[in-house]
Amino acid sequence: MKRRTTADKKLIKKINTNAILNVIKQKGPISRADIAKILALNPATISSNVNDLLQTRLIEEIGIGDSSGGRRPILLRVNSKENYIIGVHTELTHVNVGMINMDGDMQVKHVYPYPKAGRELTEKDMMTIIISGIKDILFKSNVDSDKIIGIGLGMHGLVNSEKGESIFAPAFNWHHISIKQILSETFDTDIIVDNDVRVMAIGEKWFGKAKKSDNFILINLSEGIGGALVINGKLYSGNTFGAGEIGHIQVTRQPYACKCGNTGCLTTVASEEGVVDRLKELISTKDYGVFHIERLDDLTIDKIYDAAFQKNPVVVKLLTETGGYIGRSIGSLINILNPEKVILTGPMLKVKAFLMDAIKASAASTSISDNYVETKITVSSIEEDLGVIGAATLIINNLFMGIDT
Ligand SMILES: [Zn+2]
């Protein structure tokens, strides 16, 4: 028999520690004896691992539990007041930074706009904004730096989560930025980087509507459209970290050019940018006043949302068509993956009242009905903070042996 090396023993210890933490998180407050029963580990192993965890202050001892005779046990629970995580969510025009506790509660958050448009922003500009944003949040929070257990960052585009590297960020036109390495030079804590929509899926799994789902799809409807797939409790990344690019499913033969190089992708007609472009096209090609605006360049998505709330018929029709495109893509995913839930998030949900019926009708008419009736199409309960909470949850997920990335 092969002798166990020190590295093997360390690994076993780490697995045990993660498993114990996980039980405390799920079932706490809980006694050492009950943890031993659940994990079928011997009490000495539990005791030694729990002592280590107490030293790290990840867990704490509280009160006295019920006893069924004999000595009354001390209960253990996750120490939410001593451990905080920073979450960073980079968007196309700004970066959101926030701090959460171990229960996913936002402590402090702030938006840091980019000084230049996306394509003019260099990687150095971006990293400077992120680093000063994190420092600002640390300052605003008044939390001692030794209580910060990590920084999680969600970045759009292709991300190598193992290396913490942005492989390609189309909106900024960057290749191979070592985000984790750059942040490590300033912050002495655990740092994990992943794709922004994938981190939203992890956030949704820990703190949102996917808590009990092992098979779900998360779709972010924003300036662009992105997706993340959780299959059998694991985030599915694909062969080259490219899975979930629902925004690049072709939904129209119209030759709308997409940033990916193809035409007619979902994002060209149904993202916020796509909706603005389509209304501009309508205004400029119709000779009647479809939408009153002085200059075409002044048209923004917020003006379109306002017009929707005023029931402007052209905008309402445009959003119904938009829902149709989104629903068609969801229908394809339902056919292929047969998920329990499709969870929608992102700023476009401000006008969900004008989108959801069309999304559901279109998904129903493009998927097998036996699959469709078992799939719940729903909206995230975390909504606007999901990017930051999800990014911070990368650290919690890693500690607690949660969803397998
Ligand atoms: Zn595309």
Residues whose N, C-alpha, C, O or C-beta is under 5 A from the ligand:
A	BS01	ZN	G247 H248 C258 C260 N262 C265
